[in-house]
Amino acid sequence: MEAIIPNSLVWMIFLLPLISFVLIALFIKPFLNNSPRISGYITISAVAGSLILSLWLLTSLLNTPSHELIIPDFNWLIIEGSINIHLGLTIDMLTVIMCIVVTTVSLMVQIYSQGYMHGDPGYHRYYVYMSLFTTAMLGLVMVDNLLLMYVFWELVGLCSYLLIGFWFHRPAAARAAKKAFIVTRLGDFGFLAAILVLFFSKGTLDVSQLHGYAVAGAIGSATLTWAAIGIFLGAAGKSAQFPLHVWLPDAMEGPTPVSALIHAATMVAAGVFLVARMFPLFEHSPEALSIVAYIGGFTAIFAATMGLVMNDIKRVLAYSTISQLGYMMLGLGVGGVAIGIFHLFNHAFFKALLFLGAGSVNHGTKTFDMRFMGGLRKVMPWTYATFLIASLSIAGIWPLAGFWSKDEILASALSENTLLFVLSMITVFMTAFYMFRVVFMTFGGEYRGSEKPHESPPVMVVPMVVLAVLAVVSGWFNATGGFSHLLGHGESHSFTEGFFGILSHPLPWISLAMAGSGILLAYAMYSAKWISPHRIAWFFRSLYVLFSKKYWMDELYEDAIGQRLLSDRLFAGMKLLDSKVIDGAVNGVADTVVDIGNSVRRAQSGQLQLYGLFIILGVLAIVISLLIWG
């Protein structure tokens, strides 16, 4: 029997966080003196309501044969009867899975923030931004046309700017917010260009109609390829793909719960979702799909190299996020929607947990520098246990969640492209190494800091425990290929069919051996001390400098391009053109008029006999003119 789903409740998934934003921003400030936490309670209640409705919608769609729901559109803008922009929702399994990811991670982050942001003077403003951020991401994944998708896309960018620069009185935070805003705008230009190309080509921005045109071959191959590349450029900006990845590590200047939300379920997930939503365009453009796969594969290993050497725990996690986003793009490029989104689904839980664990460590030690940590497993057992689970999951250790989606990507890469498979396998080793480098430096050995560390309060620990459970079990949803079946757009390549399917295939054992080798090397260097990290850094000093300097990408963008090329030359030249040519022309005309005025003014002497002379001369000129031409 097909489920009957009230449309109004579907809309409430998006509207509840929006109502929360309006209430907190406009109406409750007078009550904050008596109950400062009320803004947090409102946000938590709204997001929890959205999560409950998202789960209910999932169960309803599972009972719907098509796994889709048609929501009637509202006319938003009609121009001369030929352009009709409507407001509507696309409700399918991709939408519902993304809604569950966004609301689950957001709910855990909002609860955790009650403890982490306690006493911060910007507590109320924080929850205003968080409510709007969740609203923007839910709107992005639910709307059914590219114009509204672009509106929410930009709103996500605005919210990230506000939250990264939340502590705007810190110069580093203000710079990081501007950097994120500017770099992602470069990608957004490609997305906007793609929207215009598709609109002028087919006269519609409806996503389902564009999918139909792509499948039917009704969009020219060149148009389709350029549109897909433009869409991917927008996705590369939001999802920090090379070479637009430079904003993400600096985004660590925001509060740590913000980092968890940005890196797990909102900002960076938006780019992967966009490629997945528009996948039929990529699927029918082999060139664009190859670009997605190769950029994703290169980004995965490129970012992992920088994660090997960072000492700030949040920056290690930042480069880990970039690397895992590369994995997702690789999965989309070689395996399809189901495989890329499956890794996004699992990654959301263990990456949110890793960032919340980093925030918990900072809460107990007052530092993010791992060189001043150590021995924390003794005094922060809950943080240690949950962080360890998340690290095992991201390393791809069976049977945790990350194993299932990582090995789907490896199997797809092996069947499609040997080079991408090799890059992916090397990244598996690096991921395991740098994550357990963090584990051993932070929680192993003896404490090296000056503050007396302590475990975080229950309001911070409980969300971490919930996410730890999800970091274990979320991958099991595809143990029998169910995830791939629901999403379509690519079949499962899994050699892990069934919970114990790895027993009959060699490839998962190879990937587990690579991950285990990375963990063993990290243990040998940072726990057992069999190998000296300093000796290794000296032996590979050229690579160490290259990785620690982040390939000098910041210097390239900020100094060579931003300062020398743009500011010192292009902008200086434009300033000279403006001041000397444009302003010079305007000022020259003005000076000429003033000179003429001054000459005429000197003729106004006030002497009546001079005025009479000019009158007589004027009359004579008129008479002579009449005699000659009259």
Order of alpha helices (4+ residues) and beta strands (2+ residues): alpha-alpha-beta-beta-beta-beta-alpha-alpha-alpha-alpha-alpha-alpha-alpha-alpha-alpha-alpha-alpha-alpha-alpha-alpha-alpha-alpha-alpha-alpha-alpha-alpha-alpha-alpha-alpha-alpha-alpha
